[in-house]
Amino acid sequence: MADAKPFAVPEGATGCLVLASGDVLWGRGFGAEGQAVGEVCFHTAMTGYQEIMTDPSFAGQIITFTFPHIGNVGANPDDIEADNPHALGMIVREDVTEPSNFRSVERLDDWMKRHARVGLAGIDTRALTKRIRTGGAPNGVIAHAADGKFDVPLLLDMARAWPGLEGMDLAIAVTTEMDYGWEGGVWRLGFGYGAEGREDHRPHVVAIDYGSKRNIFRNLVKAGAKVSVVPATATFDQVMALKPDGIFLSNGPGDPAATGEYAVPVIQQLLETNIPLFGICLGHQLLGLAVGAQTTKMFQGHRGANHPVKRLSDGAVEITSMNHGFAVERDSLPANARETHVSLFDGSNAGLELTDRPAFSVQYHPEASPGPQDSFYLFERFVGGLGVS
């Protein structure tokens, strides 16, 4: 990927990606005008772009979609994991076309504008993905100006000044501000998200929200739980006041070590109660930290809906949805933490369970959205093992 002079704007260019290295990639902007700075990553899912863009775990990131045709099924109010997008912007190969899907209610371009998110089309996403795979996820600025006027030196300064995700607590910015009860069930064609109720006879799961996806709660409800959600900063006493039968640690963005400053002491107290605990993604990393393991920033991270994971108990392979840039170091796991799953892409840790506590976690997203449903059984395993207080 050749360097481009920061002042040489190609004719017809209305968007660009300026990397901290000094490279400038020119293309056609869509969605909102403006700019955003963050980590540039890639995602291998073929569809589900609304679910990906609204996943709070993508806070601070600009997503390069490896599938070339993004936007061709439009946008709708159902395929979201949060009220607003948390990813900063998207980079795609082909121009966004008119939607062709019976569930579409608006064009992706209009949805991006409405949510103040920048899009960039016409980029060689294969070359950019290869760059990320070999050089790591770079810092960059995505920008869109309909008049084709860009202050590239300023954008370059922004990219170089951005500190990166390491050491950054982003869960605090995306968590809920107050406790609430979750009632929605999973989506069904022709019915949407039906309310499943909150009957008292259901086991009560208290979910700590570090940046949760809604489909996690839907699957907990489908598995038979009553779900209450509390903020990432909830104290041990606040969680216990809800009388949980089970504790859930959600996914979320940022550096687990930074979020762990306030989350780990609470998790350690919760483990002492012997209440069953289940963690996903960031929740997996925080559980690891709580028992004395270490987490590190990954070179390129795992982001996609086709990641093979080996279940060590029986050798079965699950195709999973992943989105993480940090990982638990297996060599740092204490004696009471047993590795349960391994990524078949790079051999990194993808799951653990404690041998002296009813607690387990996985690095991937068993709720899918988007992605395969191979791992739905984990919700049934967790909820099925809970009593009713």
C-alpha beads as a LAMMPS data file, in Angstrom:
LAMMPS data file: protein, C-alpha beads

389 atoms
388 bonds

1 atom types
1 bond types

-500.0 500.0 xlo xhi
-500.0 500.0 ylo yhi
-500.0 500.0 zlo zhi

Masses

1 110.0

Atoms # bond

1 1 1 0.000 0.000 0.000
2 1 1 1.853 3.085 -1.228
3 1 1 2.155 6.338 0.691
4 1 1 0.053 9.214 -0.613
5 1 1 0.912 12.886 -0.364
6 1 1 -1.374 14.335 2.287
7 1 1 -2.411 17.248 0.045
8 1 1 -3.024 15.215 -3.143
9 1 1 -6.790 14.666 -3.191
10 1 1 -7.806 12.514 -6.184
11 1 1 -10.579 13.852 -8.386
12 1 1 -13.984 12.690 -7.202
13 1 1 -12.806 11.580 -3.763
14 1 1 -15.284 12.470 -1.015
15 1 1 -13.894 10.234 1.723
16 1 1 -10.587 9.040 3.090
17 1 1 -8.894 6.952 5.728
18 1 1 -5.771 8.536 7.189
19 1 1 -3.557 6.106 9.085
20 1 1 -1.063 7.048 11.780
21 1 1 1.676 5.679 9.502
22 1 1 1.014 8.546 7.078
23 1 1 -0.774 6.422 4.486
24 1 1 -3.954 7.913 3.033
25 1 1 -6.615 5.771 1.364
26 1 1 -9.080 7.672 -0.824
27 1 1 -12.630 6.665 -1.639
28 1 1 -16.240 7.765 -1.656
29 1 1 -17.871 8.870 1.553
30 1 1 -21.399 7.934 2.599
31 1 1 -23.455 8.278 5.720
32 1 1 -22.696 11.321 7.874
33 1 1 -20.127 13.935 6.949
34 1 1 -17.336 14.529 9.450
35 1 1 -14.505 12.482 10.862
36 1 1 -13.814 9.966 13.629
37 1 1 -10.562 8.647 15.109
38 1 1 -10.048 5.148 16.461
39 1 1 -8.554 1.708 15.898
40 1 1 -9.012 0.295 12.381
41 1 1 -9.991 -3.389 12.440
42 1 1 -11.607 -5.855 10.053
43 1 1 -14.693 -8.059 10.384
44 1 1 -15.332 -11.164 8.281
45 1 1 -19.135 -11.499 8.635
46 1 1 -21.054 -11.587 5.351
47 1 1 -24.126 -9.892 6.815
48 1 1 -25.421 -8.541 10.125
49 1 1 -23.787 -5.154 9.682
50 1 1 -26.381 -3.370 11.833
51 1 1 -25.800 -5.803 14.683
52 1 1 -22.060 -5.283 14.320
53 1 1 -22.244 -1.496 14.181
54 1 1 -24.484 -1.357 17.272
55 1 1 -22.419 -3.831 19.322
56 1 1 -21.016 -1.785 22.251
57 1 1 -17.858 -3.922 22.108
58 1 1 -16.912 -1.959 18.972
59 1 1 -16.672 1.381 20.780
60 1 1 -13.492 3.150 19.677
61 1 1 -13.171 1.135 16.465
62 1 1 -13.556 1.689 12.719
63 1 1 -14.709 -1.491 10.988
64 1 1 -13.405 -2.728 7.650
65 1 1 -15.868 -5.256 6.231
66 1 1 -14.131 -7.986 4.246
67 1 1 -17.358 -8.969 2.473
68 1 1 -17.614 -6.553 -0.492
69 1 1 -21.400 -6.054 -0.623
70 1 1 -22.488 -4.305 2.567
71 1 1 -25.806 -2.489 2.791
72 1 1 -27.746 -4.392 0.156
73 1 1 -30.436 -5.546 2.623
74 1 1 -30.982 -2.047 3.989
75 1 1 -31.677 -1.269 7.629
76 1 1 -34.533 -1.909 10.030
77 1 1 -35.313 -1.244 13.715
78 1 1 -35.040 -4.916 14.747
79 1 1 -31.470 -5.823 13.765
80 1 1 -29.745 -3.766 16.452
81 1 1 -27.926 -4.634 19.659
82 1 1 -28.167 -1.153 21.202
83 1 1 -30.204 1.988 20.546
84 1 1 -27.305 3.655 18.724
85 1 1 -24.193 2.515 16.865
86 1 1 -21.033 2.243 18.962
87 1 1 -18.607 1.516 16.124
88 1 1 -17.216 4.811 14.848
89 1 1 -17.564 4.106 11.133
90 1 1 -17.393 1.487 8.390
91 1 1 -15.136 0.868 5.405
92 1 1 -16.491 -1.141 2.447
93 1 1 -15.415 -2.180 -1.032
94 1 1 -18.521 -1.515 -3.135
95 1 1 -20.883 1.450 -3.047
96 1 1 -23.981 0.892 -0.920
97 1 1 -26.825 -0.109 -3.241
98 1 1 -30.562 0.306 -2.977
99 1 1 -31.843 -2.235 -0.437
100 1 1 -33.489 -5.422 -1.592
101 1 1 -35.105 -7.116 1.391
102 1 1 -38.691 -7.286 2.628
103 1 1 -37.621 -6.293 6.154
104 1 1 -35.835 -3.109 5.080
105 1 1 -37.313 0.221 6.153
106 1 1 -34.446 2.540 5.123
107 1 1 -31.181 2.629 3.223
108 1 1 -27.982 1.944 5.151
109 1 1 -26.695 5.324 3.962
110 1 1 -29.667 7.065 5.598
111 1 1 -29.329 4.978 8.759
112 1 1 -25.669 5.984 9.028
113 1 1 -26.539 9.657 8.532
114 1 1 -29.272 9.506 11.156
115 1 1 -26.827 8.085 13.676
116 1 1 -23.924 10.410 12.754
117 1 1 -21.654 7.602 11.547
118 1 1 -19.154 7.969 8.705
119 1 1 -18.912 5.457 5.876
120 1 1 -16.175 5.023 3.271
121 1 1 -16.656 3.037 0.041
122 1 1 -14.393 2.252 -2.898
123 1 1 -11.512 1.015 -0.722
124 1 1 -9.397 -2.024 -1.564
125 1 1 -10.537 -3.831 1.572
126 1 1 -8.448 -6.902 0.730
127 1 1 -5.273 -4.832 0.796
128 1 1 -6.327 -3.047 3.991
129 1 1 -7.214 -6.334 5.685
130 1 1 -3.872 -7.838 4.669
131 1 1 -2.141 -4.792 6.098
132 1 1 -3.948 -5.226 9.428
133 1 1 -3.176 -8.962 9.495
134 1 1 0.542 -8.412 8.938
135 1 1 1.070 -5.090 10.692
136 1 1 -1.534 -5.096 13.437
137 1 1 -4.589 -2.899 13.892
138 1 1 -3.513 0.713 13.227
139 1 1 -4.900 3.956 14.561
140 1 1 -6.629 6.043 11.932
141 1 1 -9.166 8.701 11.045
142 1 1 -12.121 8.045 8.741
143 1 1 -13.449 11.206 7.096
144 1 1 -16.267 12.198 4.723
145 1 1 -16.629 15.591 3.034
146 1 1 -19.098 15.940 0.156
147 1 1 -17.076 18.846 -1.295
148 1 1 -13.883 16.784 -1.363
149 1 1 -11.985 19.204 0.867
150 1 1 -9.852 17.586 3.565
151 1 1 -7.245 18.951 5.966
152 1 1 -5.142 15.813 5.758
153 1 1 -2.257 17.082 7.956
154 1 1 -4.810 17.749 10.708
155 1 1 -6.351 14.295 10.265
156 1 1 -2.884 12.740 10.418
157 1 1 -2.168 14.592 13.661
158 1 1 -5.455 13.240 15.064
159 1 1 -4.520 9.663 14.134
160 1 1 -1.073 9.951 15.688
161 1 1 -2.341 11.629 18.856
162 1 1 -5.006 9.013 19.596
163 1 1 -3.646 6.861 22.455
164 1 1 -5.088 3.512 21.327
165 1 1 -7.287 1.007 23.154
166 1 1 -4.622 -0.351 25.481
167 1 1 -5.186 1.109 28.940
168 1 1 -8.590 2.535 27.941
169 1 1 -11.714 1.821 30.009
170 1 1 -14.591 2.118 27.554
171 1 1 -17.115 0.044 29.489
172 1 1 -17.817 3.064 31.678
173 1 1 -18.981 4.982 28.593
174 1 1 -21.359 2.338 27.198
175 1 1 -22.870 0.731 30.298
176 1 1 -26.421 1.354 31.456
177 1 1 -26.866 4.271 33.843
178 1 1 -29.409 2.501 36.047
179 1 1 -30.772 -0.907 36.992
180 1 1 -33.586 -2.328 34.890
181 1 1 -35.427 -5.564 34.251
182 1 1 -35.164 -7.226 30.834
183 1 1 -38.343 -8.713 29.379
184 1 1 -37.891 -9.252 25.638
185 1 1 -37.544 -12.687 24.083
186 1 1 -35.757 -13.796 20.934
187 1 1 -36.875 -12.584 17.499
188 1 1 -39.303 -14.661 15.441
189 1 1 -40.334 -14.021 11.861
190 1 1 -43.746 -12.401 11.791
191 1 1 -43.765 -11.767 15.540
192 1 1 -40.637 -9.700 16.265
193 1 1 -39.400 -9.635 19.846
194 1 1 -42.160 -10.928 22.057
195 1 1 -42.201 -10.259 25.792
196 1 1 -41.462 -13.432 27.734
197 1 1 -42.535 -12.100 31.135
198 1 1 -40.668 -12.056 34.439
199 1 1 -42.407 -14.759 36.437
200 1 1 -41.188 -15.205 40.004
201 1 1 -40.631 -18.929 39.544
202 1 1 -37.859 -18.296 37.016
203 1 1 -34.259 -18.289 38.330
204 1 1 -33.066 -14.714 38.679
205 1 1 -29.924 -13.734 36.748
206 1 1 -28.299 -10.406 37.560
207 1 1 -26.305 -9.247 34.534
208 1 1 -23.469 -6.753 34.996
209 1 1 -23.483 -4.608 31.881
210 1 1 -19.991 -3.751 30.624
211 1 1 -21.384 -3.031 27.146
212 1 1 -23.846 -5.839 26.606
213 1 1 -25.568 -6.955 23.427
214 1 1 -29.330 -7.333 23.700
215 1 1 -29.390 -10.814 22.215
216 1 1 -27.486 -12.082 25.241
217 1 1 -30.373 -11.108 27.500
218 1 1 -32.883 -12.529 25.017
219 1 1 -31.142 -15.892 25.114
220 1 1 -30.937 -15.895 28.906
221 1 1 -34.710 -15.321 28.950
222 1 1 -35.264 -18.009 26.326
223 1 1 -33.260 -20.422 28.482
224 1 1 -35.687 -19.777 31.334
225 1 1 -34.209 -16.912 33.365
226 1 1 -35.592 -13.700 34.751
227 1 1 -32.969 -11.042 34.003
228 1 1 -32.078 -7.844 35.849
229 1 1 -29.346 -5.581 34.481
230 1 1 -27.014 -3.409 36.577
231 1 1 -24.277 -0.922 35.571
232 1 1 -20.624 -1.864 35.208
233 1 1 -19.880 0.088 38.383
234 1 1 -22.417 -1.779 40.520
235 1 1 -21.039 -2.715 43.931
236 1 1 -21.169 -6.141 45.536
237 1 1 -23.940 -4.951 47.855
238 1 1 -25.986 -3.570 44.949
239 1 1 -25.790 -6.892 43.106
240 1 1 -26.599 -8.967 46.173
241 1 1 -29.548 -6.743 47.105
242 1 1 -31.306 -8.131 44.002
243 1 1 -31.055 -11.674 45.410
244 1 1 -29.489 -13.298 42.331
245 1 1 -29.610 -17.004 41.613
246 1 1 -26.934 -16.465 38.985
247 1 1 -24.464 -13.731 37.967
248 1 1 -23.732 -12.844 34.347
249 1 1 -20.692 -10.814 33.211
250 1 1 -21.337 -9.226 29.820
251 1 1 -19.225 -8.398 26.824
252 1 1 -17.882 -4.885 26.347
253 1 1 -15.172 -2.692 24.804
254 1 1 -11.756 -1.507 25.850
255 1 1 -8.885 -2.877 27.908
256 1 1 -10.036 -5.435 30.517
257 1 1 -7.207 -4.405 32.848
258 1 1 -8.543 -0.831 32.892
259 1 1 -12.155 -1.909 33.482
260 1 1 -10.856 -4.396 36.025
261 1 1 -9.734 -1.585 38.307
262 1 1 -13.300 -1.391 39.640
263 1 1 -14.842 -4.600 38.253
264 1 1 -12.387 -7.231 39.512
265 1 1 -12.804 -6.571 43.272
266 1 1 -16.589 -6.939 42.875
267 1 1 -16.236 -10.164 40.870
268 1 1 -13.871 -11.565 43.497
269 1 1 -16.466 -10.911 46.199
270 1 1 -19.194 -12.495 44.067
271 1 1 -17.081 -15.620 43.564
272 1 1 -16.864 -16.035 47.342
273 1 1 -20.663 -16.408 47.511
274 1 1 -20.584 -19.561 45.344
275 1 1 -23.461 -18.179 43.262
276 1 1 -23.094 -19.595 39.705
277 1 1 -21.378 -17.147 37.345
278 1 1 -21.133 -17.004 33.550
279 1 1 -19.034 -14.529 31.539
280 1 1 -18.766 -13.647 27.851
281 1 1 -15.984 -11.806 26.000
282 1 1 -14.923 -8.911 28.288
283 1 1 -16.715 -10.764 31.088
284 1 1 -14.470 -13.765 30.329
285 1 1 -11.372 -11.598 30.550
286 1 1 -12.531 -9.995 33.803
287 1 1 -13.191 -13.414 35.343
288 1 1 -9.662 -14.399 34.339
289 1 1 -8.239 -11.274 35.989
290 1 1 -10.345 -11.895 39.089
291 1 1 -8.707 -15.287 39.671
292 1 1 -5.187 -14.006 39.045
293 1 1 -4.657 -14.527 35.315
294 1 1 -3.322 -11.865 32.949
295 1 1 -4.714 -10.315 29.769
296 1 1 -2.765 -8.879 26.840
297 1 1 -3.512 -6.845 23.726
298 1 1 -3.729 -9.062 20.656
299 1 1 -1.813 -8.279 17.493
300 1 1 -4.890 -8.067 15.259
301 1 1 -7.766 -9.405 17.352
302 1 1 -10.617 -11.736 16.383
303 1 1 -13.661 -10.228 14.705
304 1 1 -15.992 -12.307 12.592
305 1 1 -18.879 -14.745 12.479
306 1 1 -16.934 -17.810 11.350
307 1 1 -14.312 -18.484 14.037
308 1 1 -13.743 -22.192 14.810
309 1 1 -13.315 -23.028 18.492
310 1 1 -12.405 -26.457 19.867
311 1 1 -14.225 -27.625 22.991
312 1 1 -11.602 -29.531 24.938
313 1 1 -14.025 -31.719 26.910
314 1 1 -15.031 -33.753 23.857
315 1 1 -13.105 -32.347 20.891
316 1 1 -16.213 -30.853 19.277
317 1 1 -15.735 -27.764 17.099
318 1 1 -18.079 -24.807 17.439
319 1 1 -18.251 -22.132 14.734
320 1 1 -18.540 -18.928 16.685
321 1 1 -18.988 -15.184 16.494
322 1 1 -16.048 -13.237 17.938
323 1 1 -15.177 -9.642 18.636
324 1 1 -12.202 -9.005 20.888
325 1 1 -8.797 -7.369 20.767
326 1 1 -7.531 -8.643 24.141
327 1 1 -7.060 -12.212 25.356
328 1 1 -6.506 -14.175 28.561
329 1 1 -2.985 -15.595 28.676
330 1 1 -3.349 -19.349 29.199
331 1 1 0.074 -19.663 30.851
332 1 1 -1.084 -17.256 33.559
333 1 1 -4.173 -19.271 34.554
334 1 1 -4.029 -20.369 38.202
335 1 1 -4.351 -23.988 39.296
336 1 1 -8.088 -23.637 39.967
337 1 1 -8.841 -22.352 36.443
338 1 1 -9.119 -24.961 33.696
339 1 1 -9.022 -24.084 30.007
340 1 1 -12.172 -25.318 28.247
341 1 1 -12.030 -23.908 24.710
342 1 1 -9.269 -23.002 22.266
343 1 1 -9.332 -20.908 19.087
344 1 1 -8.438 -23.010 16.057
345 1 1 -7.274 -19.892 14.212
346 1 1 -4.337 -19.069 16.459
347 1 1 -4.544 -21.357 19.488
348 1 1 -5.453 -18.570 21.901
349 1 1 -7.598 -19.201 24.948
350 1 1 -11.345 -19.164 24.260
351 1 1 -12.851 -20.424 27.510
352 1 1 -12.231 -21.339 31.131
353 1 1 -13.968 -22.784 34.160
354 1 1 -13.090 -22.793 37.824
355 1 1 -12.595 -26.113 39.568
356 1 1 -13.507 -24.800 43.034
357 1 1 -16.353 -22.432 42.163
358 1 1 -19.465 -22.707 39.905
359 1 1 -18.068 -20.224 37.369
360 1 1 -17.217 -20.462 33.672
361 1 1 -16.733 -18.122 30.735
362 1 1 -16.030 -18.020 27.006
363 1 1 -14.137 -15.534 24.888
364 1 1 -16.588 -15.701 22.010
365 1 1 -20.243 -14.617 21.583
366 1 1 -22.615 -17.597 21.995
367 1 1 -25.612 -15.305 21.389
368 1 1 -24.464 -14.800 17.763
369 1 1 -26.108 -11.671 16.230
370 1 1 -24.650 -12.037 13.728
371 1 1 -23.271 -15.497 13.452
372 1 1 -23.943 -19.194 13.913
373 1 1 -25.980 -20.664 16.753
374 1 1 -23.642 -23.524 17.662
375 1 1 -23.097 -22.219 21.188
376 1 1 -26.647 -21.456 22.349
377 1 1 -26.293 -24.484 24.643
378 1 1 -24.160 -22.400 27.005
379 1 1 -27.186 -20.337 28.050
380 1 1 -29.153 -23.507 28.723
381 1 1 -26.225 -24.968 30.671
382 1 1 -25.976 -21.855 32.838
383 1 1 -29.665 -21.229 33.482
384 1 1 -30.427 -24.942 33.798
385 1 1 -27.963 -25.187 36.693
386 1 1 -29.575 -22.408 38.726
387 1 1 -31.875 -22.863 41.646
388 1 1 -34.657 -20.426 42.569
389 1 1 -34.148 -18.361 45.688

Bonds

1 1 1 2
2 1 2 3
3 1 3 4
4 1 4 5
5 1 5 6
6 1 6 7
7 1 7 8
8 1 8 9
9 1 9 10
10 1 10 11
11 1 11 12
12 1 12 13
13 1 13 14
14 1 14 15
15 1 15 16
16 1 16 17
17 1 17 18
18 1 18 19
19 1 19 20
20 1 20 21
21 1 21 22
22 1 22 23
23 1 23 24
24 1 24 25
25 1 25 26
26 1 26 27
27 1 27 28
28 1 28 29
29 1 29 30
30 1 30 31
31 1 31 32
32 1 32 33
33 1 33 34
34 1 34 35
35 1 35 36
36 1 36 37
37 1 37 38
38 1 38 39
39 1 39 40
40 1 40 41
41 1 41 42
42 1 42 43
43 1 43 44
44 1 44 45
45 1 45 46
46 1 46 47
47 1 47 48
48 1 48 49
49 1 49 50
50 1 50 51
51 1 51 52
52 1 52 53
53 1 53 54
54 1 54 55
55 1 55 56
56 1 56 57
57 1 57 58
58 1 58 59
59 1 59 60
60 1 60 61
61 1 61 62
62 1 62 63
63 1 63 64
64 1 64 65
65 1 65 66
66 1 66 67
67 1 67 68
68 1 68 69
69 1 69 70
70 1 70 71
71 1 71 72
72 1 72 73
73 1 73 74
74 1 74 75
75 1 75 76
76 1 76 77
77 1 77 78
78 1 78 79
79 1 79 80
80 1 80 81
81 1 81 82
82 1 82 83
83 1 83 84
84 1 84 85
85 1 85 86
86 1 86 87
87 1 87 88
88 1 88 89
89 1 89 90
90 1 90 91
91 1 91 92
92 1 92 93
93 1 93 94
94 1 94 95
95 1 95 96
96 1 96 97
97 1 97 98
98 1 98 99
99 1 99 100
100 1 100 101
101 1 101 102
102 1 102 103
103 1 103 104
104 1 104 105
105 1 105 106
106 1 106 107
107 1 107 108
108 1 108 109
109 1 109 110
110 1 110 111
111 1 111 112
112 1 112 113
113 1 113 114
114 1 114 115
115 1 115 116
116 1 116 117
117 1 117 118
118 1 118 119
119 1 119 120
120 1 120 121
121 1 121 122
122 1 122 123
123 1 123 124
124 1 124 125
125 1 125 126
126 1 126 127
127 1 127 128
128 1 128 129
129 1 129 130
130 1 130 131
131 1 131 132
132 1 132 133
133 1 133 134
134 1 134 135
135 1 135 136
136 1 136 137
137 1 137 138
138 1 138 139
139 1 139 140
140 1 140 141
141 1 141 142
142 1 142 143
143 1 143 144
144 1 144 145
145 1 145 146
146 1 146 147
147 1 147 148
148 1 148 149
149 1 149 150
150 1 150 151
151 1 151 152
152 1 152 153
153 1 153 154
154 1 154 155
155 1 155 156
156 1 156 157
157 1 157 158
158 1 158 159
159 1 159 160
160 1 160 161
161 1 161 162
162 1 162 163
163 1 163 164
164 1 164 165
165 1 165 166
166 1 166 167
167 1 167 168
168 1 168 169
169 1 169 170
170 1 170 171
171 1 171 172
172 1 172 173
173 1 173 174
174 1 174 175
175 1 175 176
176 1 176 177
177 1 177 178
178 1 178 179
179 1 179 180
180 1 180 181
181 1 181 182
182 1 182 183
183 1 183 184
184 1 184 185
185 1 185 186
186 1 186 187
187 1 187 188
188 1 188 189
189 1 189 190
190 1 190 191
191 1 191 192
192 1 192 193
193 1 193 194
194 1 194 195
195 1 195 196
196 1 196 197
197 1 197 198
198 1 198 199
199 1 199 200
200 1 200 201
201 1 201 202
202 1 202 203
203 1 203 204
204 1 204 205
205 1 205 206
206 1 206 207
207 1 207 208
208 1 208 209
209 1 209 210
210 1 210 211
211 1 211 212
212 1 212 213
213 1 213 214
214 1 214 215
215 1 215 216
216 1 216 217
217 1 217 218
218 1 218 219
219 1 219 220
220 1 220 221
221 1 221 222
222 1 222 223
223 1 223 224
224 1 224 225
225 1 225 226
226 1 226 227
227 1 227 228
228 1 228 229
229 1 229 230
230 1 230 231
231 1 231 232
232 1 232 233
233 1 233 234
234 1 234 235
235 1 235 236
236 1 236 237
237 1 237 238
238 1 238 239
239 1 239 240
240 1 240 241
241 1 241 242
242 1 242 243
243 1 243 244
244 1 244 245
245 1 245 246
246 1 246 247
247 1 247 248
248 1 248 249
249 1 249 250
250 1 250 251
251 1 251 252
252 1 252 253
253 1 253 254
254 1 254 255
255 1 255 256
256 1 256 257
257 1 257 258
258 1 258 259
259 1 259 260
260 1 260 261
261 1 261 262
262 1 262 263
263 1 263 264
264 1 264 265
265 1 265 266
266 1 266 267
267 1 267 268
268 1 268 269
269 1 269 270
270 1 270 271
271 1 271 272
272 1 272 273
273 1 273 274
274 1 274 275
275 1 275 276
276 1 276 277
277 1 277 278
278 1 278 279
279 1 279 280
280 1 280 281
281 1 281 282
282 1 282 283
283 1 283 284
284 1 284 285
285 1 285 286
286 1 286 287
287 1 287 288
288 1 288 289
289 1 289 290
290 1 290 291
291 1 291 292
292 1 292 293
293 1 293 294
294 1 294 295
295 1 295 296
296 1 296 297
297 1 297 298
298 1 298 299
299 1 299 300
300 1 300 301
301 1 301 302
302 1 302 303
303 1 303 304
304 1 304 305
305 1 305 306
306 1 306 307
307 1 307 308
308 1 308 309
309 1 309 310
310 1 310 311
311 1 311 312
312 1 312 313
313 1 313 314
314 1 314 315
315 1 315 316
316 1 316 317
317 1 317 318
318 1 318 319
319 1 319 320
320 1 320 321
321 1 321 322
322 1 322 323
323 1 323 324
324 1 324 325
325 1 325 326
326 1 326 327
327 1 327 328
328 1 328 329
329 1 329 330
330 1 330 331
331 1 331 332
332 1 332 333
333 1 333 334
334 1 334 335
335 1 335 336
336 1 336 337
337 1 337 338
338 1 338 339
339 1 339 340
340 1 340 341
341 1 341 342
342 1 342 343
343 1 343 344
344 1 344 345
345 1 345 346
346 1 346 347
347 1 347 348
348 1 348 349
349 1 349 350
350 1 350 351
351 1 351 352
352 1 352 353
353 1 353 354
354 1 354 355
355 1 355 356
356 1 356 357
357 1 357 358
358 1 358 359
359 1 359 360
360 1 360 361
361 1 361 362
362 1 362 363
363 1 363 364
364 1 364 365
365 1 365 366
366 1 366 367
367 1 367 368
368 1 368 369
369 1 369 370
370 1 370 371
371 1 371 372
372 1 372 373
373 1 373 374
374 1 374 375
375 1 375 376
376 1 376 377
377 1 377 378
378 1 378 379
379 1 379 380
380 1 380 381
381 1 381 382
382 1 382 383
383 1 383 384
384 1 384 385
385 1 385 386
386 1 386 387
387 1 387 388
388 1 388 389
